[in-house]
Amino acid sequence: VIMLDVNCSEVFGGDAAMPQNGQDNAWRYFVPAPACVSLNLFFELSVDKLLAVTGDTLTYTLVGKNLSVNPQTNVVVTDAFVAGDVSFAGVVQGPMPVVGNGTLTWPTMNLQPGDGYTFQWQMDVDGGGLSTLNRATYVSDQLPAPGFS
């Protein structure tokens, strides 16, 4: 009926746990509602270490796949990082991204149904902050800005 790549199910919410001293009753406020999740994209960013100190090297892996039955065109994948906290060290797997102003930008792609990619790169911890944040974003003609992060 929807004519899209979606997974739909019935969902419900429970009440807050505080009034029951930590014993949440999920059926107290049962209000069923249909909910659908689009199934057209796999996009996952991971890092090999969650704790690092100045001088360490982090290896990031970004895996993506077009799960749609339709092509994804003009796909642009970026990773934003805090310059000064970390710095780009090099590519382990995949094409070389353009590096500038705290952003890595990989070459534009067209993904046919089922096409996937893996980008892996290293960042040196420079010690500019107590923590750092990397945020990968996917945009395409089918998923315009701000895209999916």
C-alpha positions as CSV (number, residue, x, y, z in Angstrom):
1,V,0.0,0.0,0.0
2,I,2.8,2.4,0.9
3,M,4.9,1.5,-2.2
4,L,8.1,2.2,-0.4
5,D,10.9,0.1,1.2
6,V,9.6,0.2,4.7
7,N,9.2,-2.0,7.8
8,C,6.0,-1.3,9.6
9,S,4.8,-2.5,13.0
10,E,2.6,-1.6,15.9
11,V,4.4,0.3,18.7
12,F,3.3,1.6,22.1
13,G,4.8,3.5,25.0
14,G,4.7,3.0,28.8
15,D,4.5,5.4,31.6
16,A,7.4,7.0,33.5
17,A,9.1,4.8,36.0
18,M,9.3,7.4,38.8
19,P,5.8,7.1,40.3
20,Q,6.3,3.3,40.7
21,N,9.7,3.6,42.4
22,G,11.5,2.2,39.4
23,Q,8.9,-0.4,38.4
24,D,7.7,0.7,34.9
25,N,4.4,-0.8,33.8
26,A,4.5,-0.8,30.0
27,W,0.7,-1.7,29.7
28,R,-0.6,1.2,31.9
29,Y,-0.9,3.6,28.9
30,F,-1.2,1.2,26.0
31,V,-2.1,3.1,22.9
32,P,-1.2,1.2,19.8
33,A,0.1,3.1,16.8
34,P,1.4,2.1,13.4
35,A,5.0,3.1,12.8
36,C,7.2,2.6,9.8
37,V,10.9,2.8,9.3
38,S,12.4,3.3,5.9
39,L,14.7,0.5,4.9
40,N,16.7,2.1,2.1
41,L,20.1,2.7,3.7
42,F,22.7,1.1,5.9
43,F,25.1,3.6,7.3
44,E,27.3,3.0,10.3
45,L,30.4,4.8,11.7
46,S,32.6,3.0,14.2
47,V,36.0,3.6,15.8
48,D,38.5,1.0,17.1
49,K,39.1,2.7,20.5
50,L,36.7,4.5,22.8
51,L,39.5,5.8,25.0
52,A,42.6,7.4,23.6
53,V,45.3,9.8,24.7
54,T,47.4,12.4,22.9
55,G,49.6,10.7,20.4
56,D,47.3,7.7,19.8
57,T,46.0,6.8,16.4
58,L,42.3,6.1,15.9
59,T,41.0,3.9,13.1
60,Y,37.5,4.9,11.9
61,T,35.4,2.6,9.7
62,L,32.3,3.8,7.8
63,V,30.2,1.1,6.1
64,G,27.3,1.9,3.9
65,K,24.9,0.1,1.5
66,N,22.0,1.0,-0.7
67,L,19.2,-1.2,0.6
68,S,16.6,0.4,-1.7
69,V,15.2,-1.3,-4.8
70,N,16.0,2.0,-6.6
71,P,19.4,3.6,-7.4
72,Q,20.8,6.3,-5.1
73,T,22.4,9.0,-7.3
74,N,24.9,11.8,-6.5
75,V,25.7,10.2,-3.1
76,V,28.1,12.3,-1.0
77,V,29.5,11.0,2.2
78,T,31.3,13.3,4.7
79,D,32.8,13.0,8.1
80,A,33.0,16.1,10.3
81,F,35.6,16.2,13.1
82,V,36.9,18.7,15.6
83,A,40.2,20.0,14.1
84,G,42.7,20.4,16.9
85,D,41.4,17.4,18.8
86,V,42.2,15.0,16.0
87,S,43.9,15.3,12.6
88,F,43.7,13.2,9.4
89,A,46.5,10.7,9.2
90,G,45.7,8.6,6.1
91,V,43.5,6.1,4.3
92,V,43.4,2.4,5.2
93,Q,40.7,1.3,2.8
94,G,38.7,3.1,0.1
95,P,39.3,6.3,-1.9
96,M,41.2,9.3,-0.6
97,P,38.8,11.9,0.8
98,V,39.2,15.7,0.3
99,V,40.3,17.0,3.7
100,G,39.5,20.6,4.7
101,N,38.1,22.7,7.5
102,G,37.4,19.7,9.8
103,T,35.6,17.7,7.2
104,L,36.5,14.6,5.1
105,T,34.5,14.4,1.8
106,W,34.6,11.3,-0.3
107,P,34.1,11.3,-4.1
108,T,30.5,11.4,-5.3
109,M,29.0,7.9,-6.0
110,N,26.0,6.4,-7.7
111,L,24.8,3.3,-5.9
112,Q,22.7,0.7,-7.6
113,P,20.4,-1.5,-5.4
114,G,22.6,-3.6,-3.2
115,D,25.8,-1.6,-3.8
116,G,27.9,-1.0,-0.7
117,Y,31.1,0.7,0.3
118,T,33.6,0.7,3.2
119,F,35.8,3.7,4.0
120,Q,38.5,3.3,6.6
121,W,40.9,6.0,7.7
122,Q,43.1,7.0,10.6
123,M,43.1,10.1,12.8
124,D,45.9,11.1,15.2
125,V,44.8,12.4,18.6
126,D,46.3,15.8,19.0
127,G,45.0,16.4,22.5
128,G,43.2,19.7,21.9
129,G,40.2,18.6,24.0
130,L,39.0,16.1,26.6
131,S,36.9,14.4,24.0
132,T,36.2,14.5,20.3
133,L,33.2,14.0,18.1
134,N,33.0,12.6,14.6
135,R,29.8,12.8,12.7
136,A,29.3,11.1,9.3
137,T,26.6,12.3,7.0
138,Y,25.0,10.8,3.8
139,V,23.3,12.9,1.2
140,S,22.0,12.0,-2.2
141,D,19.4,13.2,-4.8
142,Q,17.0,10.8,-3.0
143,L,18.0,12.0,0.5
144,P,18.8,15.8,0.2
145,A,20.5,17.9,2.9
146,P,20.7,17.7,5.8
147,G,20.8,14.0,4.8
148,F,21.2,11.1,7.3
149,S,23.8,11.2,10.1
